[in-house]
Amino acid sequence: MVAAPINAIVSTWALHDLGSQKNVEIVYEKSAKSLSNRGVLLNGDFIKPDGAIHDFERGRFQINRHLELLTKAGFGNVKCLALLRVFSS
């Protein structure tokens, strides 16, 4: 158990491995309930690019959907701070 208040939750390269949008949504909901009023959730992860033609893991989905789920969970001021793209030939 972590002592309250919790001011930040950080996740990197992990949530896409949960296997579904529903599982990511559960993490967002639990995070929103656990954080203090001014707490921050920072998630750096792989996403499904807009317009993707290839299949991706079921836990990988577009940024706009992440923002919708975060808002639904109760987070305010949700945004994507950076989108890094890697192109290969």
CORNORCOR-V967999 format. One record per residue. RES is the residue in one small letter. PHI is phi in radians with two decimals (NA if undefined). PSI is psi in degrees with one decimal (999 if undefined). Layout:
BEGIN
RES&PHI&PSI + RES&PHI&PSI
END
This chain:
BEGIN
m&NA&136.1 + v&-1.67&136.0 + a&-1.23&140.8 + a&-1.40&156.2 + p&-1.44&150.1 + i&-1.70&120.8 + n&-1.78&-17.7 + a&-2.69&143.5 + i&-2.23&128.8 + v&-2.16&133.4 + s&-2.36&132.8 + t&-2.35&133.2 + w&0.87&43.8 + a&-2.30&-45.6 + l&-1.10&-31.1 + h&-1.11&-22.0 + d&-1.40&-3.0 + l&-1.31&-12.7 + g&1.63&-9.6 + s&-2.87&159.1 + q&-1.09&-36.2 + k&-1.06&-43.2 + n&-1.15&-38.5 + v&-1.14&-41.1 + e&-1.03&-40.7 + i&-1.09&-42.4 + v&-1.08&-43.6 + y&-1.08&-43.3 + e&-1.11&-45.9 + k&-1.16&-35.1 + s&-1.14&-45.5 + a&-1.05&-39.2 + k&-1.26&-27.7 + s&-1.51&-26.4 + l&-1.37&149.6 + s&-1.15&169.2 + n&-0.97&-32.7 + r&-1.84&15.7 + g&-1.20&159.9 + v&-2.22&136.3 + l&-1.90&123.6 + l&-2.06&117.6 + n&-2.11&114.8 + g&-1.91&111.6 + d&-2.65&174.2 + f&-1.42&143.3 + i&-2.23&171.3 + k&-1.61&118.1 + p&-1.12&146.5 + d&-1.02&136.7 + g&1.33&12.5 + a&-1.08&138.4 + i&-1.82&-8.5 + h&-1.76&152.8 + d&-1.30&147.4 + f&-2.25&170.9 + e&-0.96&148.5 + r&-1.12&-20.9 + g&-1.48&-1.8 + r&-1.78&123.6 + f&-2.61&172.0 + q&-1.13&153.3 + i&-1.01&-43.2 + n&-1.00&-36.5 + r&-1.19&-39.9 + h&-1.01&-45.6 + l&-1.10&-38.6 + e&-1.08&-46.1 + l&-1.15&-38.2 + l&-1.12&-43.0 + t&-1.10&-44.8 + k&-1.04&-36.1 + a&-1.26&-14.9 + g&1.99&3.5 + f&-1.34&142.1 + g&-1.84&161.8 + n&0.94&47.6 + v&-1.42&138.8 + k&-2.82&160.2 + c&-1.64&118.5 + l&-1.40&-30.4 + a&-2.76&145.0 + l&-2.21&111.4 + l&-1.75&131.4 + r&-2.05&138.0 + v&-2.05&122.1 + f&-1.91&136.7 + s&-2.32&154.0 + s&-1.74&999
END
